[in-house]
């Protein structure tokens, strides 16, 4: 089965304009849409999520692969008047961004939604549904949610405490919009001091386990077999918190971006989605 691709823009309640690709199988209507939410500094047209959308569209699903305002490290925002991107994104921005995507899809006659998030996008998807508790969000797929909240990272990364303290000092001095160089896993990244505290500060607010208890729908947590053990531990803890028949699955050999394992990941998701068949 082929699929059709349309590039759309949608607006959030606070007037950010975001974009996404709506991938639909021809001649197959559905009231259910899969919404794909990328991780730190990624975007809708990069793997792995765009590849997931392509494969699942060919299997009959309607897929909306979106940008959040945290797309790329730095981008244009505020109707081209400000800087945006992951360097400037707050964790709570996911609520307005996903609300905007869902409202756009509702105007196109979709009525049920499954959130499929990768990395930070998995955390944002769980936080979104845990706080909004929408009855039209019927499921969540968490792909490699990172266990990267403050109390865990301090124990695992000896220099993380000093990094947060430096960000705190910058914010206290009125320099919260200044950029900091920060390691994100094995790669370099940049955040404003304000954003770094918001996403990774001492309040542990990006620990999605408490939110998972409130989602009110089934959750599938997938982790690559080549990822560090704490990814698997966290996935199982999220599943235990979510309950509602939630499931943990491991894809042997896959890394954080599932290189050469896309089809195995898609098959796991496809089989799980069968419970939401129209």
FIPATI-946893 format. One line per 4 residues: number of its first residue (from 1); for each residue x, y, z of C-alpha. Coordinates in pm, 1 decimal. Layout:
! FIPATI-946893
NUM	X,Y,Z ~ ...
! end
This chain:
! FIPATI-946893
1	0.0,0.0,0.0 ~ 128.0,344.5,-92.7 ~ 66.8,656.8,114.4 ~ 5.4,1024.2,48.1
5	211.1,1302.6,208.2 ~ 84.4,1651.1,288.2 ~ 288.3,1915.8,470.0 ~ 71.9,2124.5,702.5
9	116.8,2407.6,949.0 ~ -82.5,2447.5,1267.6 ~ -95.2,2713.7,1537.7 ~ -81.4,2678.7,1913.5
13	-295.8,2874.1,2158.2 ~ 0.4,3105.7,2223.4 ~ 37.0,3168.9,1848.5 ~ 339.9,2957.1,1763.9
17	325.4,2821.4,1409.5 ~ 445.0,2460.2,1383.9 ~ 463.1,2212.7,1098.4 ~ 417.0,1845.5,1031.0
21	369.0,1579.0,767.6 ~ 30.9,1406.5,744.2 ~ 87.3,1062.6,593.3 ~ -231.3,886.1,487.9
25	-309.2,562.0,305.1 ~ -512.6,627.9,-11.4 ~ -878.6,526.2,-13.0 ~ -880.3,436.9,357.8
29	-1065.4,661.7,596.4 ~ -1020.0,651.3,972.4 ~ -1118.8,856.1,1274.6 ~ -788.6,763.6,1444.9
33	-458.4,945.8,1393.3 ~ -113.4,862.4,1526.1 ~ 77.2,1173.6,1642.4 ~ 457.0,1139.7,1644.7
37	651.3,1358.7,1890.5 ~ 1027.8,1397.6,1837.4 ~ 1305.4,1423.3,2094.3 ~ 1561.3,1690.0,2182.5
41	1662.4,1905.6,1883.7 ~ 1508.1,1666.3,1629.9 ~ 1228.8,1748.3,1381.4 ~ 945.2,1586.9,1189.4
45	1141.7,1490.2,879.6 ~ 1433.2,1313.3,1048.9 ~ 1442.0,945.8,1146.2 ~ 1334.8,756.2,1339.7
49	980.5,892.3,1364.3 ~ 930.1,994.3,1001.8 ~ 1036.2,642.9,902.1 ~ 788.4,497.8,1152.4
53	513.8,713.8,1002.3 ~ 597.6,600.2,649.7 ~ 590.1,234.1,743.4 ~ 271.4,255.9,949.0
57	93.5,456.1,677.6 ~ 173.0,177.7,434.8 ~ 3.3,-57.4,682.7 ~ -314.3,149.8,685.6
61	-264.3,407.6,962.6 ~ -306.6,784.1,938.9 ~ 10.1,943.7,1077.1 ~ 87.0,1306.0,1171.2
65	461.0,1351.2,1230.0 ~ 497.9,1693.8,1390.5 ~ 744.7,1954.4,1501.3 ~ 715.1,2077.3,1855.7
69	856.3,2421.6,1927.3 ~ 1164.1,2234.4,2052.8 ~ 1257.9,2127.0,1700.1 ~ 1627.3,2163.0,1608.5
73	1870.5,2325.4,1848.2 ~ 1781.5,2683.0,1747.7 ~ 1503.4,2792.3,1514.0 ~ 1287.2,3096.4,1437.0
77	986.3,3144.6,1666.5 ~ 733.5,3402.9,1783.0 ~ 613.2,3472.7,1426.4 ~ 980.4,3512.1,1327.4
81	1043.8,3768.1,1601.9 ~ 1229.7,3545.3,1851.8 ~ 1466.8,3252.6,1876.9 ~ 1314.6,2912.9,1945.8
85	1410.8,2547.8,1927.0 ~ 1525.5,2303.2,2189.1 ~ 1766.8,2558.8,2335.8 ~ 1471.4,2776.9,2439.6
89	1188.0,2527.2,2496.1 ~ 1020.4,2480.5,2834.6 ~ 887.9,2139.8,2930.8 ~ 532.0,2271.2,2974.2
93	531.8,2397.2,2613.5 ~ 439.3,2042.8,2510.1 ~ 82.2,2105.8,2629.7 ~ 16.6,2392.6,2387.4
97	204.3,2215.9,2107.0 ~ 11.8,1889.1,2133.3 ~ -316.4,2071.2,2188.4 ~ -248.9,2254.4,1862.5
101	-175.8,1933.5,1673.2 ~ -487.6,1761.9,1807.2 ~ -712.9,2058.3,1731.7 ~ -576.2,2066.4,1376.7
105	-653.1,1696.9,1332.1 ~ -1002.2,1735.0,1478.7 ~ -1076.2,1991.4,1207.7 ~ -985.0,1715.2,961.1
109	-1238.8,1474.9,1112.6 ~ -1008.5,1268.5,1335.1 ~ -1159.3,1184.2,1672.3 ~ -914.8,945.1,1843.9
113	-541.1,988.7,1890.6 ~ -238.8,778.6,1983.0 ~ 73.0,969.6,2090.9 ~ 402.4,811.9,1980.4
117	701.9,987.8,2135.3 ~ 1074.1,925.5,2103.1 ~ 1323.3,1015.5,2378.5 ~ 1218.9,1355.0,2523.2
121	910.4,1327.0,2301.8 ~ 812.2,1016.8,2497.8 ~ 842.3,1211.0,2824.1 ~ 641.9,1500.6,2679.9
125	368.2,1265.8,2553.4 ~ 328.5,1108.1,2897.5 ~ 338.6,1444.0,3076.5 ~ 82.6,1581.5,2831.8
129	-171.9,1305.5,2882.8 ~ -97.3,1278.2,3254.2 ~ -189.7,1643.7,3301.9 ~ -463.8,1679.4,3038.9
133	-624.1,1333.4,3074.0 ~ -800.0,1358.9,2738.9 ~ -1061.4,1093.8,2667.1 ~ -980.3,1114.8,2294.3
137	-615.6,1012.5,2355.5 ~ -660.2,636.5,2357.3 ~ -299.0,519.6,2378.8 ~ 65.9,621.6,2416.3
141	380.9,465.6,2272.5 ~ 698.1,557.0,2462.5 ~ 1010.5,491.2,2253.6 ~ 1325.5,503.7,2468.7
145	1215.6,752.7,2733.4 ~ 1539.7,869.7,2900.8 ~ 1588.8,850.9,3275.7 ~ 1748.2,1193.3,3290.2
149	1585.3,1382.9,3574.4 ~ 1810.9,1559.1,3824.6 ~ 1828.3,1306.5,4110.9 ~ 1914.2,1025.7,3868.8
153	2163.3,1223.7,3659.2 ~ 2352.2,1352.9,3963.6 ~ 2408.8,993.0,4070.8 ~ 2522.7,888.5,3722.4
157	2705.9,1201.1,3598.0 ~ 2951.1,1346.2,3853.4 ~ 2965.3,1693.8,3694.8 ~ 2591.4,1738.7,3650.7
161	2538.5,1901.1,3992.4 ~ 2794.0,2174.7,3910.3 ~ 2627.3,2232.6,3571.8 ~ 2287.5,2289.4,3731.0
165	2438.8,2515.3,3996.4 ~ 2600.7,2724.4,3722.8 ~ 2263.4,2754.6,3546.1 ~ 2101.9,2858.6,3875.5
169	2365.4,3127.9,3925.7 ~ 2310.3,3258.9,3573.5 ~ 1933.5,3279.8,3624.3 ~ 1974.6,3447.2,3964.1
173	2204.4,3706.9,3803.6 ~ 1941.9,3785.5,3537.6 ~ 2127.0,3597.7,3263.0 ~ 1878.2,3316.4,3214.6
177	1863.6,3363.6,2836.4 ~ 2236.9,3312.2,2789.2 ~ 2336.8,2989.0,2616.4 ~ 2526.2,2707.3,2783.8
181	2713.1,2418.4,2621.2 ~ 2567.0,2096.5,2760.4 ~ 2629.4,1729.0,2690.8 ~ 2317.2,1543.7,2579.2
185	2406.3,1178.2,2605.6 ~ 2718.3,1135.6,2393.2 ~ 2655.5,1448.7,2185.0 ~ 2705.7,1821.8,2248.2
189	2406.1,2049.1,2285.9 ~ 2305.9,2399.5,2385.6 ~ 2037.4,2532.6,2619.7 ~ 1968.4,2866.4,2776.4
193	2031.0,2855.5,3149.6 ~ 1655.5,2898.3,3200.7 ~ 1567.1,2604.2,2976.8 ~ 1832.6,2380.4,3126.0
197	1688.5,2437.8,3473.8 ~ 1333.0,2394.6,3348.0 ~ 1403.3,2058.9,3181.9 ~ 1664.2,1910.4,3414.4
201	1650.7,2107.2,3740.0 ~ 1638.8,1990.9,4100.3 ~ 1259.1,1955.4,4112.1 ~ 1275.8,1636.4,3897.3
205	976.0,1760.0,3699.7 ~ 1076.0,1562.6,3388.4 ~ 1039.9,1232.7,3572.7 ~ 732.7,1101.6,3392.2
209	650.3,816.4,3632.3 ~ 406.7,1026.4,3842.6 ~ 234.8,1142.9,3521.5 ~ 211.7,787.2,3388.8
213	-17.5,703.5,3681.2 ~ -266.7,960.4,3550.6 ~ -279.2,886.2,3175.0 ~ -590.4,666.7,3188.8
217	-504.6,473.0,2871.6 ~ -277.8,183.2,2767.8 ~ 92.1,253.2,2718.1 ~ 355.4,65.0,2520.7
221	716.8,127.0,2629.8 ~ 982.1,13.2,2379.4 ~ 1358.4,19.1,2433.9 ~ 1645.4,-87.3,2209.7
225	1846.2,-383.4,2333.2 ~ 2173.5,-194.0,2280.4 ~ 2066.5,95.3,2504.5 ~ 2203.8,123.6,2860.7
229	2025.1,-76.7,3131.7 ~ 1865.0,230.5,3292.7 ~ 1646.5,278.3,2981.1 ~ 1499.7,-67.3,3037.0
233	1455.8,-13.6,3409.3 ~ 1276.1,313.4,3348.2 ~ 1049.8,168.3,3077.1 ~ 936.5,-105.4,3312.8
237	876.0,147.1,3591.7 ~ 667.8,362.7,3356.5 ~ 463.1,60.5,3249.7 ~ 403.1,-36.3,3613.5
241	287.5,318.2,3689.8 ~ 61.0,340.6,3385.5 ~ -113.8,3.3,3442.7 ~ -425.4,-28.7,3215.0
245	-274.6,-329.9,3041.2 ~ 43.5,-139.1,2955.0 ~ 334.7,-329.4,2801.7 ~ 715.3,-320.7,2792.1
249	900.5,-451.8,2485.8 ~ 1271.2,-482.2,2404.6 ~ 1402.1,-478.6,2045.6 ~ 1724.7,-674.6,2046.7
253	2029.6,-500.7,1897.1 ~ 1863.4,-161.3,1850.6 ~ 2031.3,160.1,1964.5 ~ 1860.7,484.0,2069.6
257	1771.9,573.3,1709.7 ~ 1699.2,210.9,1605.0 ~ 1945.2,216.2,1315.1 ~ 1887.6,-94.0,1100.4
261	1602.5,-194.7,1332.6 ~ 1323.4,32.5,1208.8 ~ 1109.5,-252.5,1078.6 ~ 1132.9,-445.1,1406.0
265	1025.7,-134.3,1597.9 ~ 738.7,-71.4,1359.1 ~ 620.3,-431.0,1385.7 ~ 604.0,-406.3,1766.0
269	403.3,-83.1,1740.9 ~ 179.8,-220.8,1464.3 ~ 86.1,-529.8,1661.5 ~ 8.9,-322.1,1970.8
273	-205.3,-75.8,1773.0 ~ -437.7,-359.2,1673.4 ~ -644.2,-296.7,1987.9 ~ -751.3,40.8,1845.1
277	-872.1,-87.9,1507.0 ~ -1175.7,101.9,1379.9
! end
